[in-house]
C-alpha cells in the first residue's frame, strides 16, 4: 500500500501558527494574575502643592518687609509682612526666588520642606555708588533728592564742542537745544523748564566747587577734561546756593592727576563732516514764475513783461545750498597729568576747528 505525503509539509508549517495564539493567551493570563508591586518611596501622579511659610531677614537679623517671594518659572508670588514673614503655596520640588531693592536676589530649593527661612545680603555695588551734591559727596542709598549723574566714559569720546552737547539723551527731564549754528556756540540746557520771563532760566554751573557767573566759561571746558557731571533737579538744589539754584544746578568735576609719581600723556583727535539734517522743500525758478503768473491772473491784473513766457531767463539759485554748505569739524586735545603725595597736576589744551567747503 502506497502512502502519500503531499500535505505533510503544509501541516508541519501550520502547526506553530496554531500554537502561537494559545501560548500568547497563557502568557497574558499570567501577567494579569501577577501585578507589579509599587516601588517604595515613589509616588504616582503629580506632586501635591504644600503651604510654605518662613521669614526673610537682613544682615542684622531684622525682618525685611516687602520682599518679593516668587515661585521660579511662574507668576505665583507673595510679599513679606512688616515682620518679614511670608506664606505661599508651591509644589514640594519647586524653587523660591527672594528679591528686594538694595539686596542680592537669592534662589532657594524647597526640597519638600514646609518652612524656609532666608537671610538676604545687601548689594553694596549699587548702594555704595558715590554722587556729588551741593554740600559734598554722598552715597546713593542716603539720597532722597532727584540727581542725574553722567560719568567721564559717557562724555569724553563724543565728538562735541561743549559739555552741554554731550548731555543730549543722557539726562532724563533735561532739555538741551542748539541756539544757533555758530561754530563753537554752546548748547542751552533747561532743567526745570521756563520759570521766568526776564530773570533768566539757565541753571547754576558749579565747576570744582566754584560757582560760575555765566555759562560761557562752562562751555569752554573740553569734554575730555570732565570727570563727572551731576545735575540737581529738585528744590533741594537750593540748600546751599539759595535762589541761584532755582533753575537747577549743574555740578562739574574735572579730572585730576594721580599721586603715583608717574606722568601720563593723553592725546585725542576726531574729525567729521557737518551737514544740514533737513532742508525746506522750496519751489524752483519755473515753479515760482508759474505761481506769480497765476496770482496776477486771479487778481485781474496784467502780467508784467519780464514774467511773460519767452522773456529772458531769470536766475535760478537755491539759496539753501549757498548758505548751508558742507563743513568739516576737527578737534584735538593733549593732556598731561601726574603728581605725588605732596601735589598733583593736570594740564590740557584743545583746538576746535570748523570750516566750510
MARKOL-694676 format. One record per residue (C-alpha): residue number from 0; residue in one letter; chain; x, y, z. Coordinates in steps of 0.001 Angstrom, whole numbers, always signed. Layout:
N
<atom k="NUM" r="A" c="A" u="X" v="Y" w="Z"/>
...
***
This chain:
357
<atom k="0" r="X" c="A" u="+0" v="+0" w="+0"/>
<atom k="1" r="X" c="A" u="+1470" v="+3305" w="-1084"/>
<atom k="2" r="X" c="A" u="+1401" v="+6369" w="+1269"/>
<atom k="3" r="X" c="A" u="+1308" v="+9917" w="+0"/>
<atom k="4" r="X" c="A" u="+2842" v="+12822" w="+1915"/>
<atom k="5" r="X" c="A" u="+1741" v="+15721" w="-199"/>
<atom k="6" r="X" c="A" u="+143" v="+17604" w="+2676"/>
<atom k="7" r="X" c="A" u="+2689" v="+16855" w="+5388"/>
<atom k="8" r="X" c="A" u="+4905" v="+19944" w="+4746"/>
<atom k="9" r="X" c="A" u="+1870" v="+22184" w="+4985"/>
<atom k="10" r="X" c="A" u="+784" v="+20512" w="+8207"/>
<atom k="11" r="X" c="A" u="+4208" v="+21000" w="+9823"/>
<atom k="12" r="X" c="A" u="+4290" v="+24619" w="+8798"/>
<atom k="13" r="X" c="A" u="+858" v="+25491" w="+10150"/>
<atom k="14" r="X" c="A" u="+1304" v="+23752" w="+13483"/>
<atom k="15" r="X" c="A" u="+3426" v="+26547" w="+15092"/>
<atom k="16" r="X" c="A" u="+947" v="+29116" w="+13812"/>
<atom k="17" r="X" c="A" u="-1865" v="+27354" w="+15668"/>
<atom k="18" r="X" c="A" u="+150" v="+27159" w="+18896"/>
<atom k="19" r="X" c="A" u="+1134" v="+30825" w="+18955"/>
<atom k="20" r="X" c="A" u="-2303" v="+32195" w="+19944"/>
<atom k="21" r="X" c="A" u="-2561" v="+29566" w="+22649"/>
<atom k="22" r="X" c="A" u="+839" v="+30451" w="+24090"/>
<atom k="23" r="X" c="A" u="+75" v="+34170" w="+23961"/>
<atom k="24" r="X" c="A" u="-3163" v="+33605" w="+25842"/>
<atom k="25" r="X" c="A" u="-1349" v="+31703" w="+28536"/>
<atom k="26" r="X" c="A" u="+1325" v="+34382" w="+28984"/>
<atom k="27" r="X" c="A" u="-1167" v="+37223" w="+29071"/>
<atom k="28" r="X" c="A" u="-3204" v="+35499" w="+31743"/>
<atom k="29" r="X" c="A" u="-65" v="+35017" w="+33787"/>
<atom k="30" r="X" c="A" u="+862" v="+38670" w="+33557"/>
<atom k="31" r="X" c="A" u="-2580" v="+39773" w="+34622"/>
<atom k="32" r="X" c="A" u="-2563" v="+37442" w="+37571"/>
<atom k="33" r="X" c="A" u="+693" v="+38886" w="+38959"/>
<atom k="34" r="X" c="A" u="+502" v="+42690" w="+39061"/>
<atom k="35" r="X" c="A" u="+3681" v="+44659" w="+39674"/>
<atom k="36" r="X" c="A" u="+4150" v="+45870" w="+43237"/>
<atom k="37" r="X" c="A" u="+4753" v="+49620" w="+43697"/>
<atom k="38" r="X" c="A" u="+8307" v="+50725" w="+44438"/>
<atom k="39" r="X" c="A" u="+8731" v="+52183" w="+47930"/>
<atom k="40" r="X" c="A" u="+9390" v="+55958" w="+48025"/>
<atom k="41" r="X" c="A" u="+7959" v="+56664" w="+44519"/>
<atom k="42" r="X" c="A" u="+4530" v="+58257" w="+44279"/>
<atom k="43" r="X" c="A" u="+2437" v="+58132" w="+41149"/>
<atom k="44" r="X" c="A" u="+891" v="+61209" w="+39515"/>
<atom k="45" r="X" c="A" u="+1740" v="+64906" w="+40040"/>
<atom k="46" r="X" c="A" u="+3388" v="+66232" w="+43178"/>
<atom k="47" r="X" c="A" u="+943" v="+67885" w="+45559"/>
<atom k="48" r="X" c="A" u="+1239" v="+71576" w="+46477"/>
<atom k="49" r="X" c="A" u="+2297" v="+72423" w="+50003"/>
<atom k="50" r="X" c="A" u="+1938" v="+75586" w="+52068"/>
<atom k="51" r="X" c="A" u="+5368" v="+77082" w="+52755"/>
<atom k="52" r="X" c="A" u="+5991" v="+79642" w="+55474"/>
<atom k="53" r="X" c="A" u="+9130" v="+81385" w="+56641"/>
<atom k="54" r="X" c="A" u="+10866" v="+84646" w="+57470"/>
<atom k="55" r="X" c="A" u="+13253" v="+86851" w="+55498"/>
<atom k="56" r="X" c="A" u="+15856" v="+88807" w="+57483"/>
<atom k="57" r="X" c="A" u="+18624" v="+91274" w="+56615"/>
<atom k="58" r="X" c="A" u="+22302" v="+91275" w="+57567"/>
<atom k="59" r="X" c="A" u="+21422" v="+92485" w="+61082"/>
<atom k="60" r="X" c="A" u="+18869" v="+89761" w="+61712"/>
<atom k="61" r="X" c="A" u="+15843" v="+92053" w="+61413"/>
<atom k="62" r="X" c="A" u="+12810" v="+91177" w="+59309"/>
<atom k="63" r="X" c="A" u="+12593" v="+92703" w="+55827"/>
<atom k="64" r="X" c="A" u="+9102" v="+93926" w="+54841"/>
<atom k="65" r="X" c="A" u="+8003" v="+93943" w="+51205"/>
<atom k="66" r="X" c="A" u="+10361" v="+91223" w="+49942"/>
<atom k="67" r="X" c="A" u="+9074" v="+89571" w="+46758"/>
<atom k="68" r="X" c="A" u="+8795" v="+85781" w="+47038"/>
<atom k="69" r="X" c="A" u="+8086" v="+84135" w="+43674"/>
<atom k="70" r="X" c="A" u="+7978" v="+80503" w="+42571"/>
<atom k="71" r="X" c="A" u="+10672" v="+80265" w="+39889"/>
<atom k="72" r="X" c="A" u="+9295" v="+79974" w="+36375"/>
<atom k="73" r="X" c="A" u="+5752" v="+81014" w="+37382"/>
<atom k="74" r="X" c="A" u="+3799" v="+84140" w="+38283"/>
<atom k="75" r="X" c="A" u="+2831" v="+82739" w="+41673"/>
<atom k="76" r="X" c="A" u="+4234" v="+85063" w="+44313"/>
<atom k="77" r="X" c="A" u="+3767" v="+86777" w="+47655"/>
<atom k="78" r="X" c="A" u="+5316" v="+89522" w="+49794"/>
<atom k="79" r="X" c="A" u="+6601" v="+89568" w="+53338"/>
<atom k="80" r="X" c="A" u="+4725" v="+91376" w="+56091"/>
<atom k="81" r="X" c="A" u="+6223" v="+94134" w="+58307"/>
<atom k="82" r="X" c="A" u="+7962" v="+91430" w="+60372"/>
<atom k="83" r="X" c="A" u="+9460" v="+89739" w="+57293"/>
<atom k="84" r="X" c="A" u="+7211" v="+86682" w="+57354"/>
<atom k="85" r="X" c="A" u="+5553" v="+85198" w="+54270"/>
<atom k="86" r="X" c="A" u="+3197" v="+82384" w="+53250"/>
<atom k="87" r="X" c="A" u="+2991" v="+80839" w="+49785"/>
<atom k="88" r="X" c="A" u="+1628" v="+77680" w="+48130"/>
<atom k="89" r="X" c="A" u="+4011" v="+75869" w="+45785"/>
<atom k="90" r="X" c="A" u="+4982" v="+72327" w="+44652"/>
<atom k="91" r="X" c="A" u="+7272" v="+70495" w="+47043"/>
<atom k="92" r="X" c="A" u="+10072" v="+70343" w="+44443"/>
<atom k="93" r="X" c="A" u="+9874" v="+73989" w="+43361"/>
<atom k="94" r="X" c="A" u="+12427" v="+76790" w="+43836"/>
<atom k="95" r="X" c="A" u="+11625" v="+80092" w="+45540"/>
<atom k="96" r="X" c="A" u="+13212" v="+83365" w="+44393"/>
<atom k="97" r="X" c="A" u="+13634" v="+86124" w="+47000"/>
<atom k="98" r="X" c="A" u="+14312" v="+89656" w="+45719"/>
<atom k="99" r="X" c="A" u="+14349" v="+93110" w="+47303"/>
<atom k="100" r="X" c="A" u="+15675" v="+96519" w="+46220"/>
<atom k="101" r="X" c="A" u="+19192" v="+97056" w="+47500"/>
<atom k="102" r="X" c="A" u="+19779" v="+93352" w="+48243"/>
<atom k="103" r="X" c="A" u="+21116" v="+90464" w="+46194"/>
<atom k="104" r="X" c="A" u="+18445" v="+88106" w="+44858"/>
<atom k="105" r="X" c="A" u="+18564" v="+84564" w="+46226"/>
<atom k="106" r="X" c="A" u="+17121" v="+81261" w="+44977"/>
<atom k="107" r="X" c="A" u="+16280" v="+78520" w="+47481"/>
<atom k="108" r="X" c="A" u="+15065" v="+74995" w="+46641"/>
<atom k="109" r="X" c="A" u="+12168" v="+73770" w="+48785"/>
<atom k="110" r="X" c="A" u="+13097" v="+70037" w="+48749"/>
<atom k="111" r="X" c="A" u="+9867" v="+69027" w="+50449"/>
<atom k="112" r="X" c="A" u="+10247" v="+71450" w="+53371"/>
<atom k="113" r="X" c="A" u="+7345" v="+73449" w="+54794"/>
<atom k="114" r="X" c="A" u="+9467" v="+76168" w="+56456"/>
<atom k="115" r="X" c="A" u="+12093" v="+78116" w="+54527"/>
<atom k="116" r="X" c="A" u="+13957" v="+80978" w="+56231"/>
<atom k="117" r="X" c="A" u="+16262" v="+83214" w="+54190"/>
<atom k="118" r="X" c="A" u="+18846" v="+85901" w="+55023"/>
<atom k="119" r="X" c="A" u="+19449" v="+88429" w="+52209"/>
<atom k="120" r="X" c="A" u="+22809" v="+90142" w="+51734"/>
<atom k="121" r="X" c="A" u="+22997" v="+93862" w="+50761"/>
<atom k="122" r="X" c="A" u="+24051" v="+94784" w="+47240"/>
<atom k="123" r="X" c="A" u="+26964" v="+97072" w="+48045"/>
<atom k="124" r="X" c="A" u="+27745" v="+97615" w="+44357"/>
<atom k="125" r="X" c="A" u="+24727" v="+99886" w="+43774"/>
<atom k="126" r="X" c="A" u="+24178" v="+101286" w="+47260"/>
<atom k="127" r="X" c="A" u="+27752" v="+102476" w="+47723"/>
<atom k="128" r="X" c="A" u="+27932" v="+104474" w="+44484"/>
<atom k="129" r="X" c="A" u="+29046" v="+107992" w="+45371"/>
<atom k="130" r="X" c="A" u="+27491" v="+111074" w="+43774"/>
<atom k="131" r="X" c="A" u="+28427" v="+114744" w="+44155"/>
<atom k="132" r="X" c="A" u="+25845" v="+117082" w="+45689"/>
<atom k="133" r="X" c="A" u="+25980" v="+120768" w="+46526"/>
<atom k="134" r="X" c="A" u="+27346" v="+120235" w="+50017"/>
<atom k="135" r="X" c="A" u="+29872" v="+117436" w="+49394"/>
<atom k="136" r="X" c="A" u="+29555" v="+113792" w="+48361"/>
<atom k="137" r="X" c="A" u="+27002" v="+111224" w="+49477"/>
<atom k="138" r="X" c="A" u="+26199" v="+107611" w="+48774"/>
<atom k="139" r="X" c="A" u="+23208" v="+106917" w="+46594"/>
<atom k="140" r="X" c="A" u="+21425" v="+104921" w="+49290"/>
<atom k="141" r="X" c="A" u="+21343" v="+108029" w="+51523"/>
<atom k="142" r="X" c="A" u="+19887" v="+110380" w="+48898"/>
<atom k="143" r="X" c="A" u="+16265" v="+111456" w="+48800"/>
<atom k="144" r="X" c="A" u="+16672" v="+114055" w="+46046"/>
<atom k="145" r="X" c="A" u="+16479" v="+113863" w="+42259"/>
<atom k="146" r="X" c="A" u="+20027" v="+113727" w="+40874"/>
<atom k="147" r="X" c="A" u="+21230" v="+112666" w="+37421"/>
<atom k="148" r="X" c="A" u="+24837" v="+111525" w="+37108"/>
<atom k="149" r="X" c="A" u="+26944" v="+111334" w="+33928"/>
<atom k="150" r="X" c="A" u="+30408" v="+109767" w="+34068"/>
<atom k="151" r="X" c="A" u="+33518" v="+110606" w="+32065"/>
<atom k="152" r="X" c="A" u="+33202" v="+107498" w="+29860"/>
<atom k="153" r="X" c="A" u="+29887" v="+108816" w="+28531"/>
<atom k="154" r="X" c="A" u="+31271" v="+112269" w="+27697"/>
<atom k="155" r="X" c="A" u="+34949" v="+112168" w="+26718"/>
<atom k="156" r="X" c="A" u="+34615" v="+110163" w="+23493"/>
<atom k="157" r="X" c="A" u="+31730" v="+112141" w="+21992"/>
<atom k="158" r="X" c="A" u="+32681" v="+114438" w="+19074"/>
<atom k="159" r="X" c="A" u="+31040" v="+117562" w="+20530"/>
<atom k="160" r="X" c="A" u="+32271" v="+121092" w="+21104"/>
<atom k="161" r="X" c="A" u="+30728" v="+121813" w="+24529"/>
<atom k="162" r="X" c="A" u="+29828" v="+119732" w="+27595"/>
<atom k="163" r="X" c="A" u="+26116" v="+120526" w="+27245"/>
<atom k="164" r="X" c="A" u="+26027" v="+118902" w="+23817"/>
<atom k="165" r="X" c="A" u="+27308" v="+115702" w="+25396"/>
<atom k="166" r="X" c="A" u="+24292" v="+115615" w="+27739"/>
<atom k="167" r="X" c="A" u="+21798" v="+115165" w="+24895"/>
<atom k="168" r="X" c="A" u="+19839" v="+111979" w="+25573"/>
<atom k="169" r="X" c="A" u="+21743" v="+111168" w="+28777"/>
<atom k="170" r="X" c="A" u="+19748" v="+113142" w="+31366"/>
<atom k="171" r="X" c="A" u="+16065" v="+112461" w="+31922"/>
<atom k="172" r="X" c="A" u="+13985" v="+115620" w="+32328"/>
<atom k="173" r="X" c="A" u="+16639" v="+117973" w="+30910"/>
<atom k="174" r="X" c="A" u="+16065" v="+119816" w="+27628"/>
<atom k="175" r="X" c="A" u="+19208" v="+120531" w="+25595"/>
<atom k="176" r="X" c="A" u="+18860" v="+122685" w="+22459"/>
<atom k="177" r="X" c="A" u="+21182" v="+124380" w="+19974"/>
<atom k="178" r="X" c="A" u="+20596" v="+128168" w="+19953"/>
<atom k="179" r="X" c="A" u="+22363" v="+128748" w="+16620"/>
<atom k="180" r="X" c="A" u="+24674" v="+127173" w="+14094"/>
<atom k="181" r="X" c="A" u="+27597" v="+129404" w="+15005"/>
<atom k="182" r="X" c="A" u="+30861" v="+127420" w="+15315"/>
<atom k="183" r="X" c="A" u="+31740" v="+126844" w="+18958"/>
<atom k="184" r="X" c="A" u="+28374" v="+128039" w="+20273"/>
<atom k="185" r="X" c="A" u="+27364" v="+126190" w="+23407"/>
<atom k="186" r="X" c="A" u="+24070" v="+124384" w="+23770"/>
<atom k="187" r="X" c="A" u="+21370" v="+125669" w="+26123"/>
<atom k="188" r="X" c="A" u="+20155" v="+123393" w="+28889"/>
<atom k="189" r="X" c="A" u="+16812" v="+123716" w="+30695"/>
<atom k="190" r="X" c="A" u="+16426" v="+121559" w="+33777"/>
<atom k="191" r="X" c="A" u="+13192" v="+122779" w="+35353"/>
<atom k="192" r="X" c="A" u="+11532" v="+124347" w="+32341"/>
<atom k="193" r="X" c="A" u="+10846" v="+128039" w="+31853"/>
<atom k="194" r="X" c="A" u="+10291" v="+129659" w="+35234"/>
<atom k="195" r="X" c="A" u="+10899" v="+133332" w="+34494"/>
<atom k="196" r="X" c="A" u="+10435" v="+135829" w="+31665"/>
<atom k="197" r="X" c="A" u="+13162" v="+138363" w="+32436"/>
<atom k="198" r="X" c="A" u="+15299" v="+136836" w="+35219"/>
<atom k="199" r="X" c="A" u="+16702" v="+134006" w="+33087"/>
<atom k="200" r="X" c="A" u="+16152" v="+130263" w="+33009"/>
<atom k="201" r="X" c="A" u="+19706" v="+128940" w="+32884"/>
<atom k="202" r="X" c="A" u="+20883" v="+126648" w="+35668"/>
<atom k="203" r="X" c="A" u="+23752" v="+127460" w="+38001"/>
<atom k="204" r="X" c="A" u="+27061" v="+125963" w="+36896"/>
<atom k="205" r="X" c="A" u="+29490" v="+124875" w="+39616"/>
<atom k="206" r="X" c="A" u="+32935" v="+123685" w="+38485"/>
<atom k="207" r="X" c="A" u="+35104" v="+122004" w="+41146"/>
<atom k="208" r="X" c="A" u="+33158" v="+123786" w="+43881"/>
<atom k="209" r="X" c="A" u="+33281" v="+127296" w="+42365"/>
<atom k="210" r="X" c="A" u="+30017" v="+128822" w="+41061"/>
<atom k="211" r="X" c="A" u="+30319" v="+130455" w="+37648"/>
<atom k="212" r="X" c="A" u="+28707" v="+133765" w="+36791"/>
<atom k="213" r="X" c="A" u="+27763" v="+132677" w="+33250"/>
<atom k="214" r="X" c="A" u="+27577" v="+129601" w="+31108"/>
<atom k="215" r="X" c="A" u="+30294" v="+130859" w="+28738"/>
<atom k="216" r="X" c="A" u="+33125" v="+129700" w="+30990"/>
<atom k="217" r="X" c="A" u="+31447" v="+126316" w="+31384"/>
<atom k="218" r="X" c="A" u="+31059" v="+125832" w="+27625"/>
<atom k="219" r="X" c="A" u="+34793" v="+126422" w="+27145"/>
<atom k="220" r="X" c="A" u="+35680" v="+123293" w="+29136"/>
<atom k="221" r="X" c="A" u="+36730" v="+120482" w="+26757"/>
<atom k="222" r="X" c="A" u="+34550" v="+117400" w="+27242"/>
<atom k="223" r="X" c="A" u="+37701" v="+115297" w="+27630"/>
<atom k="224" r="X" c="A" u="+38630" v="+117182" w="+30842"/>
<atom k="225" r="X" c="A" u="+35392" v="+116290" w="+32639"/>
<atom k="226" r="X" c="A" u="+35397" v="+113505" w="+35225"/>
<atom k="227" r="X" c="A" u="+31689" v="+113602" w="+36074"/>
<atom k="228" r="X" c="A" u="+28610" v="+115805" w="+35792"/>
<atom k="229" r="X" c="A" u="+25889" v="+115827" w="+38455"/>
<atom k="230" r="X" c="A" u="+22597" v="+117594" w="+37751"/>
<atom k="231" r="X" c="A" u="+20451" v="+118563" w="+40759"/>
<atom k="232" r="X" c="A" u="+16881" v="+118856" w="+39534"/>
<atom k="233" r="X" c="A" u="+14634" v="+119308" w="+42574"/>
<atom k="234" r="X" c="A" u="+14159" v="+122014" w="+45210"/>
<atom k="235" r="X" c="A" u="+16903" v="+120554" w="+47409"/>
<atom k="236" r="X" c="A" u="+19394" v="+122110" w="+44989"/>
<atom k="237" r="X" c="A" u="+18807" v="+125446" w="+46732"/>
<atom k="238" r="X" c="A" u="+20023" v="+124128" w="+50102"/>
<atom k="239" r="X" c="A" u="+23461" v="+125728" w="+49791"/>
<atom k="240" r="X" c="A" u="+23277" v="+128108" w="+46798"/>
<atom k="241" r="X" c="A" u="+19943" v="+129736" w="+47623"/>
<atom k="242" r="X" c="A" u="+17844" v="+131320" w="+44891"/>
<atom k="243" r="X" c="A" u="+20698" v="+130996" w="+42377"/>
<atom k="244" r="X" c="A" u="+19848" v="+127313" w="+42135"/>
<atom k="245" r="X" c="A" u="+16179" v="+127892" w="+41405"/>
<atom k="246" r="X" c="A" u="+16618" v="+126676" w="+37822"/>
<atom k="247" r="X" c="A" u="+18662" v="+123649" w="+38829"/>
<atom k="248" r="X" c="A" u="+22379" v="+123157" w="+39339"/>
<atom k="249" r="X" c="A" u="+24992" v="+121548" w="+37103"/>
<atom k="250" r="X" c="A" u="+27970" v="+120389" w="+39187"/>
<atom k="251" r="X" c="A" u="+31084" v="+119575" w="+37152"/>
<atom k="252" r="X" c="A" u="+34107" v="+117729" w="+38481"/>
<atom k="253" r="X" c="A" u="+37202" v="+117908" w="+36290"/>
<atom k="254" r="X" c="A" u="+39954" v="+115320" w="+36037"/>
<atom k="255" r="X" c="A" u="+42937" v="+115265" w="+38351"/>
<atom k="256" r="X" c="A" u="+46361" v="+113688" w="+38228"/>
<atom k="257" r="X" c="A" u="+47271" v="+110534" w="+40124"/>
<atom k="258" r="X" c="A" u="+49656" v="+110602" w="+43062"/>
<atom k="259" r="X" c="A" u="+51777" v="+107628" w="+41965"/>
<atom k="260" r="X" c="A" u="+54729" v="+109725" w="+40780"/>
<atom k="261" r="X" c="A" u="+54183" v="+108971" w="+37074"/>
<atom k="262" r="X" c="A" u="+53402" v="+111486" w="+34352"/>
<atom k="263" r="X" c="A" u="+50811" v="+110415" w="+31801"/>
<atom k="264" r="X" c="A" u="+50028" v="+111937" w="+28424"/>
<atom k="265" r="X" c="A" u="+46710" v="+111567" w="+26680"/>
<atom k="266" r="X" c="A" u="+46021" v="+112672" w="+23117"/>
<atom k="267" r="X" c="A" u="+42615" v="+112503" w="+21453"/>
<atom k="268" r="X" c="A" u="+41620" v="+113546" w="+17944"/>
<atom k="269" r="X" c="A" u="+38418" v="+113334" w="+15953"/>
<atom k="270" r="X" c="A" u="+37178" v="+114738" w="+12687"/>
<atom k="271" r="X" c="A" u="+33853" v="+114676" w="+10899"/>
<atom k="272" r="X" c="A" u="+31619" v="+116252" w="+8288"/>
<atom k="273" r="X" c="A" u="+28929" v="+118802" w="+9184"/>
<atom k="274" r="X" c="A" u="+25764" v="+118818" w="+7125"/>
<atom k="275" r="X" c="A" u="+22250" v="+120180" w="+7491"/>
<atom k="276" r="X" c="A" u="+19991" v="+117405" w="+8708"/>
<atom k="277" r="X" c="A" u="+16865" v="+118654" w="+6890"/>
<atom k="278" r="X" c="A" u="+16203" v="+121311" w="+4278"/>
<atom k="279" r="X" c="A" u="+12931" v="+123063" w="+3457"/>
<atom k="280" r="X" c="A" u="+11341" v="+121967" w="+178"/>
<atom k="281" r="X" c="A" u="+11104" v="+125168" w="-1926"/>
<atom k="282" r="X" c="A" u="+9952" v="+125963" w="-5468"/>
<atom k="283" r="X" c="A" u="+12482" v="+126352" w="-8248"/>
<atom k="284" r="X" c="A" u="+12520" v="+129247" w="-10746"/>
<atom k="285" r="X" c="A" u="+9957" v="+127847" w="-13219"/>
<atom k="286" r="X" c="A" u="+7526" v="+126834" w="-10479"/>
<atom k="287" r="X" c="A" u="+7791" v="+130256" w="-8871"/>
<atom k="288" r="X" c="A" u="+7137" v="+132040" w="-12209"/>
<atom k="289" r="X" c="A" u="+4019" v="+129900" w="-12778"/>
<atom k="290" r="X" c="A" u="+2870" v="+130818" w="-9277"/>
<atom k="291" r="X" c="A" u="+3324" v="+134571" w="-9979"/>
<atom k="292" r="X" c="A" u="+1507" v="+134414" w="-13334"/>
<atom k="293" r="X" c="A" u="-1413" v="+132605" w="-11729"/>
<atom k="294" r="X" c="A" u="-1583" v="+135183" w="-8931"/>
<atom k="295" r="X" c="A" u="-1708" v="+138053" w="-11444"/>
<atom k="296" r="X" c="A" u="-4407" v="+136270" w="-13442"/>
<atom k="297" r="X" c="A" u="-6548" v="+135568" w="-10369"/>
<atom k="298" r="X" c="A" u="-6254" v="+139234" w="-9364"/>
<atom k="299" r="X" c="A" u="-7361" v="+140511" w="-12775"/>
<atom k="300" r="X" c="A" u="-4034" v="+142196" w="-13295"/>
<atom k="301" r="X" c="A" u="-1776" v="+142266" w="-16327"/>
<atom k="302" r="X" c="A" u="+1241" v="+140017" w="-16205"/>
<atom k="303" r="X" c="A" u="+4480" v="+142085" w="-16381"/>
<atom k="304" r="X" c="A" u="+6621" v="+141689" w="-19466"/>
<atom k="305" r="X" c="A" u="+9535" v="+140171" w="-17549"/>
<atom k="306" r="X" c="A" u="+7214" v="+137384" w="-16368"/>
<atom k="307" r="X" c="A" u="+5755" v="+136603" w="-19768"/>
<atom k="308" r="X" c="A" u="+6725" v="+133297" w="-21391"/>
<atom k="309" r="X" c="A" u="+9703" v="+133836" w="-23717"/>
<atom k="310" r="X" c="A" u="+11183" v="+136619" w="-21589"/>
<atom k="311" r="X" c="A" u="+14902" v="+136493" w="-20773"/>
<atom k="312" r="X" c="A" u="+15724" v="+133757" w="-18305"/>
<atom k="313" r="X" c="A" u="+15864" v="+134822" w="-14697"/>
<atom k="314" r="X" c="A" u="+18496" v="+133386" w="-12319"/>
<atom k="315" r="X" c="A" u="+17715" v="+130038" w="-10704"/>
<atom k="316" r="X" c="A" u="+19533" v="+129928" w="-7352"/>
<atom k="317" r="X" c="A" u="+18946" v="+127560" w="-4458"/>
<atom k="318" r="X" c="A" u="+19881" v="+129783" w="-1538"/>
<atom k="319" r="X" c="A" u="+19816" v="+126885" w="+903"/>
<atom k="320" r="X" c="A" u="+22712" v="+125280" w="-949"/>
<atom k="321" r="X" c="A" u="+24530" v="+128614" w="-922"/>
<atom k="322" r="X" c="A" u="+24076" v="+129211" w="+2814"/>
<atom k="323" r="X" c="A" u="+24209" v="+125673" w="+4232"/>
<atom k="324" r="X" c="A" u="+27362" v="+124333" w="+2655"/>
<atom k="325" r="X" c="A" u="+29079" v="+121151" w="+3820"/>
<atom k="326" r="X" c="A" u="+31675" v="+121730" w="+6512"/>
<atom k="327" r="X" c="A" u="+34371" v="+119822" w="+8354"/>
<atom k="328" r="X" c="A" u="+34966" v="+119694" w="+12081"/>
<atom k="329" r="X" c="A" u="+38311" v="+118840" w="+13640"/>
<atom k="330" r="X" c="A" u="+39052" v="+118606" w="+17348"/>
<atom k="331" r="X" c="A" u="+42383" v="+117830" w="+19014"/>
<atom k="332" r="X" c="A" u="+43267" v="+117639" w="+22705"/>
<atom k="333" r="X" c="A" u="+46510" v="+116929" w="+24533"/>
<atom k="334" r="X" c="A" u="+46610" v="+116426" w="+28304"/>
<atom k="335" r="X" c="A" u="+49395" v="+115715" w="+30813"/>
<atom k="336" r="X" c="A" u="+48686" v="+114555" w="+34357"/>
<atom k="337" r="X" c="A" u="+50597" v="+113181" w="+37319"/>
<atom k="338" r="X" c="A" u="+51797" v="+114021" w="+40802"/>
<atom k="339" r="X" c="A" u="+52923" v="+112707" w="+44160"/>
<atom k="340" r="X" c="A" u="+51514" v="+112620" w="+47663"/>
<atom k="341" r="X" c="A" u="+52509" v="+116272" w="+48041"/>
<atom k="342" r="X" c="A" u="+50949" v="+117757" w="+44911"/>
<atom k="343" r="X" c="A" u="+49138" v="+116726" w="+41753"/>
<atom k="344" r="X" c="A" u="+48696" v="+118403" w="+38371"/>
<atom k="345" r="X" c="A" u="+46566" v="+118155" w="+35250"/>
<atom k="346" r="X" c="A" u="+47304" v="+120335" w="+32213"/>
<atom k="347" r="X" c="A" u="+45431" v="+120149" w="+28926"/>
<atom k="348" r="X" c="A" u="+44957" v="+122099" w="+25724"/>
<atom k="349" r="X" c="A" u="+42364" v="+121686" w="+22987"/>
<atom k="350" r="X" c="A" u="+41765" v="+123022" w="+19480"/>
<atom k="351" r="X" c="A" u="+38372" v="+123082" w="+17773"/>
<atom k="352" r="X" c="A" u="+38148" v="+123945" w="+14087"/>
<atom k="353" r="X" c="A" u="+35035" v="+124191" w="+11934"/>
<atom k="354" r="X" c="A" u="+35398" v="+125111" w="+8272"/>
<atom k="355" r="X" c="A" u="+33043" v="+125173" w="+5312"/>
<atom k="356" r="X" c="A" u="+33974" v="+123830" w="+1900"/>
***
